[in-house]
Amino acid sequence: MVRESRAMARGFVVATAFLTRIPVAAPGCSAGQLADAAWAFPLVGAGIGAAAAFAFLLAQLVGLGDWPAALLAVLTGLALTGALHEDGLGDAADGLIGGRDRDHALAVMRDSRLGTFGVLAIVASVLLRSAALAGIGEAVHAGLGLIAAHAASRAVLPVAMRTITPARADGLGVEAGRPSASVATAAMTIGVLISLAALGPTRGAIALGAAGAAVFASGVLAQRRIGGYTGDVLGAFQQIGEIVMLLTAAAR
């Protein structure tokens, strides 16, 4: 029991070290440990969502309107993650949309410079998430939406890593490894439970279904264009899931 508890605690620390800029101590942490720690992705996501929710609440308490509060909440998430997933979204958009063929798309995605499609994708992501939060307006419901969106959008990543093949023979997508079926199932279960608890059974189920469909469609596109996923594609999956979850939470 003690050994299992230590392993779970280490898994959470490893997931936090990779998904955020929080300076947690993870001795010997390497990309190869990420697959085993992937069950904790939705828990780390829920923590990021809670921090963003607090920023939204604090902004409203000092008298800021819904839009400034929404932007500050999104920026809080960006600060905590170092824009990890947004960077992936931008690179994936450049490659998957702008790439002429598979090899060109992969080369574009490896280039650190952002192109037109990448810039537009990141701007759209920030605006859509901010608009959703401003549309919700009320701090408690916006906060619960943030927690659900951040948790569920990261819960899908281990499933994608388990079911889709890496597009490259190298890179973070390969180095991270392939989560076991039990790890992927645990991550998805945690993400679903958090989302249903935060949004309620009906809206939570609708949000999860819509986000799952959007990520699935994105996975089909990646499979056809480059033959699988990369670290950038995983970042795009997270962003798409988060956007759809927040838009569904904001729907009247």
Stockholm file with secondary structure:
# STOCKHOLM 1.0

chainA/1-252         MVRESRAMARGFVVATAFLTRIPVAAPGCSAGQLADAAWAFPLVGAGIGAAAAFAFLLAQLVGLGDWPAALLAVLTGLALTGALHEDGLGDAADGLIGGRDRDHALAVMRDSRLGTFGVLAIVASVLLRSAALAGIGEAVHAGLGLIAAHAASRAVLPVAMRTITPARADGLGVEAGRPSASVATAAMTIGVLISLAALGPTRGAIALGAAGAAVFASGVLAQRRIGGYTGDVLGAFQQIGEIVMLLTAAAR
#=GR chainA/1-252 SS CHHHHHHHHHHHHHHHHHHSCCCCCCTTCCGGGHHHHGGGHHHHHHHHHHHHHHHHHHHHHTTCCHHHHHHHHHHHHHHHHTTHHHHHHHHHHHHHHHCSSHHHHHHHHHSSSCCHHHHHHHHHHHHHHHHHHHHHCSHHHHHHHHHHHHHHHHHHHHHHHHHSCBSSSSSHHHHTCCCCHHHHHHHHHHHHHHHHHHHCHHHHHHHHHHHHHHHHHHHHHHHHHHSSBCHHHHHHHHHHHHHHHHHHHHCC
#=GC SS_cons         CHHHHHHHHHHHHHHHHHHSCCCCCCTTCCGGGHHHHGGGHHHHHHHHHHHHHHHHHHHHHTTCCHHHHHHHHHHHHHHHHTTHHHHHHHHHHHHHHHCSSHHHHHHHHHSSSCCHHHHHHHHHHHHHHHHHHHHHCSHHHHHHHHHHHHHHHHHHHHHHHHHSCBSSSSSHHHHTCCCCHHHHHHHHHHHHHHHHHHHCHHHHHHHHHHHHHHHHHHHHHHHHHHSSBCHHHHHHHHHHHHHHHHHHHHCC
//
